[in-house]
Amino acid sequence: MTGLVVPAGTRLSLAAGDWASHLGLPGAVPLEVRTVAVAVASACDAPVGMMWVRGHLPECSGAAACARPWCLRVAVRVERLYDAVAAR
């Protein structure tokens, strides 16, 4: 998985089941995320077949509006990350 590079600002359109919460609970609704960082190094901490993504929701005005440089962290299915990079 070290070959996967997801540029900051990549928009992910995730269906229910394509993502999981910070607690590893499967996402039950669609989710749009604008990436800040994808944590390849901590992939072993994510649920199987997923990688941690830090990012912003579309309605977020950016890092200045958030307490941290991102407003959410979710685990995303690796296939969806490859799809997003291929579509760029």
All heavy atoms as an XYZ file, in Angstrom:
633
protein
N       0.800     -1.194      0.000
C       0.000      0.000      0.000
C       0.844      1.260      0.000
O       0.318      2.341     -0.092
C      -0.930      0.016      1.193
C      -2.139     -0.828      1.007
S      -3.351     -0.480      2.269
C      -3.723     -2.136      2.748
N       2.123      1.127      0.095
C       2.959      2.310      0.141
C       2.975      3.050     -1.191
O       3.382      4.189     -1.243
C       4.398      1.946      0.548
O       4.897      0.997     -0.399
C       4.444      1.392      1.954
N       2.528      2.427     -2.275
C       2.500      3.078     -3.573
C       1.310      4.003     -3.769
O       1.263      4.753     -4.734
N       0.344      3.972     -2.875
C      -0.853      4.796     -3.003
C      -0.574      6.202     -2.480
O      -0.233      6.378     -1.319
C      -2.020      4.173     -2.238
C      -3.327      4.958     -2.226
C      -3.875      5.133     -3.643
C      -4.339      4.281     -1.350
N      -0.726      7.183     -3.349
C      -0.575      8.586     -2.953
C      -1.873      9.295     -3.295
O      -2.273      9.356     -4.452
C       0.612      9.256     -3.690
C       0.689     10.729     -3.340
C       1.910      8.540     -3.365
N      -2.540      9.814     -2.287
C      -3.791     10.545     -2.470
C      -3.492     12.013     -2.200
O      -3.238     12.391     -1.062
C      -4.896     10.038     -1.522
C      -6.191     10.793     -1.759
C      -5.102      8.536     -1.699
N      -3.483     12.851     -3.239
C      -3.152     14.264     -3.044
C      -4.157     14.974     -2.144
O      -5.352     14.660     -2.155
C      -3.209     14.848     -4.456
C      -3.117     13.676     -5.378
C      -3.724     12.522     -4.641
N      -3.653     15.918     -1.363
C      -4.539     16.751     -0.549
C      -5.520     17.450     -1.476
O      -5.177     17.841     -2.587
C      -3.717     17.779      0.230
N      -6.743     17.574     -1.034
C      -7.778     18.215     -1.834
C      -8.567     17.256     -2.703
O      -9.534     17.661     -3.350
N      -8.183     15.973     -2.726
C      -8.939     14.983     -3.494
C     -10.331     14.847     -2.886
O     -10.477     14.724     -1.675
C      -8.237     13.608     -3.471
O      -6.929     13.760     -4.034
C      -9.018     12.565     -4.243
N     -11.338     14.889     -3.723
C     -12.720     14.772     -3.240
C     -13.139     13.310     -3.290
O     -13.026     12.646     -4.325
C     -13.644     15.624     -4.091
C     -15.022     15.716     -3.492
C     -15.856     16.704     -4.279
N     -17.097     16.922     -3.584
C     -17.420     18.034     -2.949
N     -16.591     19.050     -2.959
N     -18.561     18.148     -2.332
N     -13.620     12.816     -2.170
C     -14.104     11.447     -2.078
C     -15.620     11.465     -1.939
O     -16.151     12.114     -1.034
C     -13.496     10.749     -0.855
C     -11.977     10.694     -0.764
C     -11.557     10.091      0.567
C     -11.401      9.899     -1.922
N     -16.303     10.768     -2.816
C     -17.750     10.591     -2.727
C     -17.980      9.153     -2.299
O     -17.853      8.232     -3.104
C     -18.418     10.861     -4.076
O     -18.251     12.200     -4.440
N     -18.280      8.970     -1.030
C     -18.349      7.644     -0.444
C     -19.794      7.217     -0.200
O     -20.585      7.979      0.346
C     -17.589      7.630      0.880
C     -16.135      8.106      0.784
C     -15.558      8.315      2.173
C     -15.307      7.127     -0.016
N     -20.093      6.005     -0.589
C     -21.413      5.429     -0.319
C     -21.409      4.837      1.093
O     -20.347      4.618      1.685
C     -21.725      4.340     -1.345
N     -22.584      4.580      1.616
C     -22.680      3.866      2.889
C     -21.925      2.551      2.744
O     -22.011      1.890      1.716
C     -24.139      3.607      3.231
N     -21.137      2.201      3.723
C     -20.349      0.975      3.660
C     -18.952      1.168      3.091
O     -18.113      0.290      3.239
N     -18.683      2.305      2.431
C     -17.346      2.592      1.899
C     -16.440      3.212      2.944
O     -15.257      3.392      2.721
C     -17.407      3.571      0.720
C     -17.873      2.911     -0.559
O     -17.866      1.671     -0.636
O     -18.227      3.650     -1.497
N     -17.009      3.557      4.088
C     -16.233      4.233      5.117
C     -16.667      3.755      6.492
O     -17.701      3.126      6.646
C     -16.382      5.749      5.001
C     -17.775      6.266      5.211
C     -18.788      6.297      4.280
C     -18.329      6.775      6.413
N     -19.926      6.807      4.837
C     -19.675      7.120      6.152
C     -17.829      7.007      7.689
C     -20.507      7.664      7.123
C     -18.651      7.548      8.653
C     -19.978      7.881      8.360
N     -15.833      4.039      7.492
C     -16.140      3.705      8.876
C     -15.737      4.877      9.756
O     -14.840      5.654      9.405
C     -15.399      2.441      9.305
N     -16.386      4.997     10.890
C     -16.106      6.095     11.813
C     -14.758      5.898     12.499
O     -14.122      4.853     12.355
C     -17.202      6.172     12.880
O     -17.052      5.097     13.796
N     -14.371      6.890     13.280
C     -13.125      6.796     14.035
C     -13.153      5.640     15.039
O     -12.115      5.206     15.505
C     -12.825      8.121     14.745
C     -13.791      8.461     15.819
N     -15.072      8.904     15.556
C     -13.681      8.407     17.162
C     -15.696      9.112     16.702
N     -14.873      8.821     17.681
N     -14.330      5.126     15.333
C     -14.466      3.968     16.222
C     -14.541      2.658     15.455
O     -14.705      1.599     16.046
C     -15.725      4.122     17.089
C     -15.731      5.330     18.031
C     -17.081      5.444     18.725
C     -14.601      5.252     19.032
N     -14.455      2.727     14.123
C     -14.525      1.530     13.292
C     -15.933      1.081     12.963
O     -16.132      0.017     12.391
N     -16.933      1.899     13.303
C     -18.321      1.548     12.992
C     -18.614      1.851     11.529
O     -18.281      2.937     11.042
C     -19.276      2.339     13.887
C     -19.084      2.122     15.388
C     -19.941      3.092     16.171
C     -19.388      0.686     15.759
N     -19.234      0.931     10.788
C     -19.504      1.153      9.365
C     -20.390      2.377      9.145
O     -21.360      2.592      9.870
C     -20.243     -0.113      8.930
C     -19.932     -1.126      9.974
C     -19.687     -0.379     11.246
N     -20.037      3.174      8.139
C     -20.835      4.331      7.774
C     -22.168      3.899      7.191
O     -22.209      3.029      6.327
N     -23.247      4.510      7.651
C     -24.587      4.111      7.223
C     -25.198      5.075      6.216
O     -26.281      4.819      5.706
C     -25.504      3.993      8.437
N     -24.525      6.172      5.926
C     -25.031      7.181      4.993
C     -23.914      7.582      4.033
O     -22.743      7.397      4.334
C     -25.551      8.441      5.748
C     -26.709      8.090      6.654
C     -24.430      9.093      6.533
N     -24.253      8.146      2.874
C     -23.218      8.656      1.972
C     -22.448      9.784      2.650
O     -22.977     10.494      3.516
C     -24.000      9.177      0.771
C     -25.323      8.483      0.839
C     -25.595      8.259      2.293
N     -21.195      9.961      2.247
C     -20.331     10.972      2.848
C     -19.431     11.581      1.782
O     -18.858     10.849      0.972
C     -19.482     10.340      3.951
C     -18.509     11.236      4.698
C     -19.274     12.259      5.542
C     -17.596     10.407      5.582
N     -19.332     12.887      1.775
C     -18.406     13.612      0.892
C     -17.265     14.137      1.755
O     -17.508     14.764      2.787
C     -19.107     14.793      0.225
C     -20.217     14.404     -0.718
C     -19.706     13.930     -2.068
O     -18.634     14.384     -2.513
O     -20.380     13.087     -2.674
N     -16.035     13.889      1.334
C     -14.854     14.340      2.081
C     -13.857     14.954      1.113
O     -13.605     14.402      0.038
C     -14.174     13.156      2.812
C     -12.936     13.615      3.562
C     -15.133     12.458      3.743
N     -13.289     16.083      1.486
C     -12.164     16.693      0.771
C     -10.926     16.355      1.592
O     -10.799     16.784      2.737
C     -12.372     18.203      0.660
C     -11.413     18.901     -0.259
C     -11.749     20.380     -0.406
N     -11.558     21.108      0.853
C     -12.510     21.597      1.631
N     -13.775     21.446      1.325
N     -12.226     22.253      2.740
N      -9.995     15.576      1.044
C      -8.883     15.043      1.818
C      -7.884     16.118      2.230
O      -7.634     17.076      1.512
C      -8.105     13.956      1.048
O      -7.542     14.524     -0.127
C      -8.996     12.791      0.689
N      -7.325     15.904      3.404
C      -6.178     16.658      3.884
C      -4.975     15.729      3.857
O      -3.918     16.079      3.372
C      -6.412     17.207      5.311
C      -5.131     17.787      5.894
C      -7.518     18.246      5.304
N      -5.166     14.498      4.374
C      -4.076     13.520      4.410
C      -4.651     12.111      4.486
O      -5.691     11.886      5.089
C      -3.181     13.770      5.618
N      -3.923     11.173      3.873
C      -4.241      9.756      3.976
C      -3.081      9.111      4.709
O      -1.925      9.251      4.299
C      -4.443      9.113      2.585
C      -4.646      7.609      2.712
C      -5.622      9.760      1.877
N      -3.361      8.438      5.797
C      -2.321      7.903      6.670
C      -1.917      6.497      6.257
O      -2.464      5.519      6.755
C      -2.794      7.931      8.114
N      -0.965      6.388      5.349
C      -0.469      5.087      4.897
C       0.252      4.382      6.036
O       0.088      3.189      6.244
C       0.471      5.262      3.680
C       1.082      3.940      3.289
C      -0.298      5.857      2.515
N       1.022      5.131      6.807
C       1.824      4.527      7.880
C       0.971      3.873      8.947
O       1.380      2.899      9.562
C       2.730      5.582      8.511
N      -0.228      4.396      9.180
C      -1.072      3.824     10.233
C      -2.171      2.928      9.674
O      -3.154      2.674     10.341
C      -1.693      4.949     11.070
O      -2.577      5.709     10.288
N      -1.977      2.425      8.462
C      -2.993      1.571      7.839
C      -3.275      0.342      8.693
O      -4.390     -0.167      8.703
C      -2.563      1.166      6.439
N      -2.272     -0.130      9.450
C      -2.486     -1.324     10.282
C      -3.456     -1.045     11.423
O      -4.050     -1.962     11.969
C      -1.162     -1.853     10.809
S      -0.262     -0.682     11.829
N      -3.642      0.218     11.797
C      -4.579      0.570     12.857
C      -6.015      0.693     12.345
O      -6.948      0.732     13.138
C      -4.195      1.908     13.490
C      -2.832      1.853     14.167
O      -2.359      0.734     14.458
O      -2.246      2.917     14.392
N      -6.182      0.808     11.051
C      -7.515      0.970     10.456
C      -8.186     -0.398     10.325
O      -7.518     -1.428     10.332
C      -7.398      1.624      9.082
N      -9.521     -0.419     10.181
C     -10.192     -1.693      9.918
C      -9.617     -2.359      8.655
O      -9.111     -1.671      7.766
C     -11.651     -1.274      9.698
C     -11.793      0.011     10.449
C     -10.465      0.697     10.294
N      -9.697     -3.661      8.570
C      -9.132     -4.424      7.460
C      -9.636     -3.886      6.119
O     -10.838     -3.664      5.943
C      -9.479     -5.924      7.606
C      -9.028     -6.711      6.392
C      -8.866     -6.483      8.864
N      -8.709     -3.658      5.181
C      -9.054     -3.196      3.845
C      -9.331     -1.703      3.762
O      -9.812     -1.223      2.737
N      -9.011     -0.973      4.841
C      -9.289      0.461      4.883
C      -8.033      1.237      5.286
O      -7.081      0.669      5.813
C     -10.414      0.756      5.871
C     -11.727      0.102      5.508
S     -12.994      0.494      6.718
C     -14.342      0.892      5.628
N      -8.066      2.536      5.015
C      -6.993      3.436      5.439
C      -7.621      4.677      6.050
O      -8.692      5.105      5.625
C      -6.113      3.825      4.249
C      -5.361      2.633      3.674
S      -4.392      3.049      2.233
C      -3.120      4.021      2.977
N      -6.926      5.260      7.029
C      -7.429      6.478      7.668
C      -7.278      7.670      6.752
O      -6.236      7.858      6.135
C      -6.695      6.750      8.974
C      -7.025      5.782     10.049
C      -6.164      4.896     10.636
C      -8.289      5.584     10.675
N      -6.829      4.155     11.579
C      -8.128      4.562     11.629
C      -9.539      6.169     10.517
C      -9.182      4.113     12.430
C     -10.586      5.728     11.310
C     -10.402      4.715     12.252
N      -8.324      8.465      6.678
C      -8.327      9.699      5.890
C      -8.722     10.840      6.815
O      -9.713     10.746      7.539
C      -9.341      9.615      4.719
C      -9.478     10.953      4.015
C      -8.923      8.531      3.742
N      -7.936     11.895      6.776
C      -8.300     13.130      7.473
C      -8.761     14.108      6.418
O      -8.160     14.204      5.346
C      -7.109     13.692      8.230
C      -6.703     12.826      9.391
C      -5.502     13.381     10.084
N      -5.176     12.548     11.234
C      -4.035     12.560     11.851
N      -3.082     13.392     11.448
N      -3.819     11.773     12.876
N      -9.826     14.829      6.708
C     -10.334     15.739      5.693
C     -11.374     16.700      6.219
O     -11.580     16.827      7.425
N     -12.011     17.373      5.271
C     -13.053     18.354      5.554
C     -14.325     17.960      4.836
O     -14.288     17.368      3.753
C     -12.631     19.750      5.078
C     -11.482     20.317      5.828
N     -11.601     20.846      7.091
C     -10.172     20.424      5.498
C     -10.429     21.268      7.504
N      -9.536     21.017      6.568
N     -15.447     18.307      5.418
C     -16.736     18.161      4.759
C     -16.875     19.275      3.729
O     -16.230     20.323      3.864
C     -17.862     18.249      5.786
C     -17.830     17.162      6.866
C     -18.822     17.485      7.968
C     -18.078     15.805      6.267
N     -17.666     19.089      2.675
C     -17.797     20.122      1.637
C     -18.237     21.477      2.184
O     -17.802     22.516      1.698
C     -18.849     19.554      0.688
C     -18.842     18.096      0.921
C     -18.449     17.899      2.360
N     -19.088     21.475      3.209
C     -19.579     22.743      3.745
C     -18.576     23.442      4.666
O     -18.772     24.590      5.052
C     -20.904     22.542      4.479
C     -20.857     21.587      5.638
C     -21.111     20.125      5.269
O     -21.122     19.773      4.074
O     -21.287     19.323      6.188
N     -17.492     22.766      5.011
C     -16.468     23.353      5.872
C     -15.692     24.400      5.078
O     -15.337     24.182      3.924
C     -15.527     22.273      6.369
S     -14.199     22.899      7.398
N     -15.389     25.506      5.707
C     -14.661     26.576      5.010
C     -13.147     26.399      5.078
O     -12.407     27.274      4.660
C     -15.067     27.943      5.569
O     -14.797     28.001      6.952
N     -12.676     25.282      5.611
C     -11.249     24.997      5.595
C     -10.637     24.949      6.976
O     -11.311     25.078      7.995
N      -9.315     24.760      6.995
C      -8.583     24.556      8.245
C      -8.776     25.695      9.237
O      -8.795     25.478     10.447
C      -7.104     24.361      7.941
N      -8.922     26.913      8.768
C      -9.087     28.055      9.675
C     -10.382     27.963     10.481
O     -10.476     28.518     11.568
C      -9.058     29.353      8.882
N     -11.372     27.251      9.968
C     -12.664     27.130     10.650
C     -12.703     25.952     11.618
O     -13.647     25.820     12.387
C     -13.778     26.992      9.625
N     -11.696     25.102     11.592
C     -11.678     23.895     12.414
C     -10.670     24.039     13.555
O      -9.707     24.793     13.451
C     -11.306     22.682     11.570
S     -12.466     22.362     10.239
N     -10.870     23.264     14.604
C      -9.956     23.278     15.744
C      -8.602     22.662     15.384
O      -7.586     22.983     15.975
C     -10.572     22.528     16.919
N      -8.598     21.773     14.391
C      -7.375     21.124     13.904
C      -7.292     21.369     12.406
O      -8.221     21.925     11.829
C      -7.430     19.620     14.172
C      -7.440     19.273     15.640
C      -7.617     17.791     15.812
N      -9.042     17.503     15.614
C      -9.668     16.450     16.069
N      -9.018     15.528     16.705
N     -10.946     16.284     15.874
N      -6.235     20.915     11.751
C      -6.147     21.097     10.292
C      -7.164     20.271      9.501
O      -7.219     20.338      8.296
C      -4.722     20.640      9.962
C      -3.963     20.736     11.229
C      -4.964     20.468     12.331
N      -7.971     19.475     10.168
C      -9.029     18.691      9.538
C     -10.243     18.713     10.465
O     -10.133     19.023     11.643
C      -8.579     17.252      9.290
C      -8.326     16.488     10.544
C      -9.230     15.741     11.243
C      -7.106     16.403     11.286
N      -8.657     15.198     12.359
C      -7.345     15.595     12.416
C      -5.835     16.921     11.108
C      -6.363     15.299     13.349
C      -4.869     16.638     12.045
C      -5.129     15.825     13.144
N     -11.422     18.378      9.923
C     -12.609     18.355     10.785
C     -13.151     16.945     11.005
O     -14.034     16.762     11.825
C     -13.691     19.303     10.279
S     -14.293     19.016      8.629
N     -12.635     15.941     10.282
C     -13.049     14.572     10.555
C     -11.973     13.597     10.136
O     -11.113     13.909      9.307
C     -14.371     14.226      9.857
C     -14.316     13.910      8.372
C     -15.382     12.894      8.057
C     -14.548     15.155      7.576
N     -12.017     12.427     10.759
C     -11.132     11.320     10.402
C     -12.011     10.105     10.242
O     -12.770      9.744     11.151
C     -10.091     11.070     11.488
C      -9.129      9.938     11.112
C      -8.155      9.662     12.214
N      -8.748      8.715     13.147
C      -8.057      7.779     13.787
N      -6.759      7.687     13.647
N      -8.675      6.955     14.611
N     -11.925      9.482      9.074
C     -12.701      8.276      8.794
C     -11.793      7.252      8.126
O     -10.800      7.603      7.492
C     -13.921      8.564      7.882
C     -14.949      9.414      8.596
C     -13.510      9.212      6.579
N     -12.146      5.989      8.284
C     -11.462      4.919      7.568
C     -12.208      4.721      6.250
O     -13.443      4.677      6.227
C     -11.476      3.635      8.390
N     -11.454      4.647      5.161
C     -12.049      4.534      3.824
C     -11.531      3.275      3.150
O     -10.339      2.941      3.256
C     -11.696      5.783      2.974
C     -12.221      5.646      1.559
C     -12.244      7.036      3.634
N     -12.427      2.576      2.457
C     -12.023      1.375      1.717
C     -10.929      1.741      0.716
O     -11.032      2.730     -0.015
C     -13.215      0.762      0.991
C     -14.205      0.126      1.945
C     -15.383     -0.498      1.251
N     -14.940     -1.366      0.162
C     -15.743     -1.751     -0.821
N     -16.999     -1.374     -0.856
N     -15.295     -2.521     -1.769
N      -9.894      0.947      0.675
C      -8.746      1.208     -0.196
C      -9.179      1.312     -1.655
O      -8.684      2.162     -2.396
C      -7.663      0.119      0.000
C      -6.545      0.281     -1.008
C      -7.121      0.165      1.419
N     -10.139      0.501     -2.078
C     -10.606      0.542     -3.463
C     -11.137      1.926     -3.826
O     -10.944      2.407     -4.930
C     -11.711     -0.498     -3.712
C     -11.279     -1.931     -3.534
C     -11.436     -2.413     -2.083
O     -11.969     -1.674     -1.234
O     -10.992     -3.533     -1.801
N     -11.835      2.554     -2.896
C     -12.384      3.897     -3.155
C     -11.271      4.929     -3.278
O     -11.380      5.870     -4.063
C     -13.358      4.322     -2.049
C     -14.586      3.478     -1.947
C     -15.411      3.482     -3.266
N     -16.145      2.239     -3.382
C     -15.855      1.264     -4.246
N     -14.859      1.385     -5.083
N     -16.578      0.180     -4.287
N     -10.191      4.752     -2.522
C      -9.055      5.678     -2.631
C      -8.380      5.534     -3.994
O      -8.060      6.523     -4.648
C      -8.060      5.437     -1.508
C      -8.596      5.735     -0.101
C      -7.583      5.297      0.951
C      -8.925      7.209      0.040
N      -8.190      4.285     -4.440
C      -7.607      4.066     -5.769
C      -8.523      4.659     -6.853
O      -8.042      5.274     -7.792
C      -7.370      2.574     -6.030
C      -6.067      2.064     -5.456
C      -6.052      1.222     -4.351
C      -4.853      2.425     -6.020
C      -4.860      0.756     -3.829
C      -3.652      1.962     -5.506
C      -3.661      1.125     -4.403
O      -2.488      0.691     -3.889
N      -9.831      4.466     -6.708
C     -10.790      5.028     -7.687
C     -10.679      6.556     -7.745
O     -10.691      7.142     -8.816
C     -12.232      4.648     -7.320
C     -12.515      3.163     -7.494
O     -11.706      2.449     -8.117
O     -13.559      2.713     -6.962
N     -10.567      7.191     -6.576
C     -10.495      8.659     -6.522
C      -9.218      9.175     -7.169
O      -9.238     10.176     -7.891
C     -10.573      9.134     -5.080
N      -8.119      8.479     -6.957
C      -6.839      8.908     -7.551
C      -6.883      8.701     -9.057
O      -6.429      9.556     -9.827
C      -5.656      8.129     -6.916
C      -4.373      8.373     -7.679
C      -5.513      8.539     -5.451
N      -7.450      7.585     -9.522
C      -7.524      7.309    -10.950
C      -8.408      8.313    -11.678
O      -8.174      8.618    -12.853
C      -8.055      5.889    -11.177
N      -9.407      8.860    -10.995
C     -10.350      9.804    -11.614
C      -9.778     11.209    -11.725
O     -10.345     12.047    -12.423
C     -11.641      9.844    -10.799
N      -8.684     11.503    -11.044
C      -8.084     12.852    -11.062
C      -7.442     13.157    -12.380
O      -6.944     12.439    -13.091
C      -7.051     13.004     -9.968
C      -7.696     13.271     -8.622
C      -6.687     13.533     -7.578
N      -6.030     14.790     -7.739
C      -6.256     15.900     -7.025
N      -7.122     15.843     -6.066
N      -5.621     17.003     -7.223
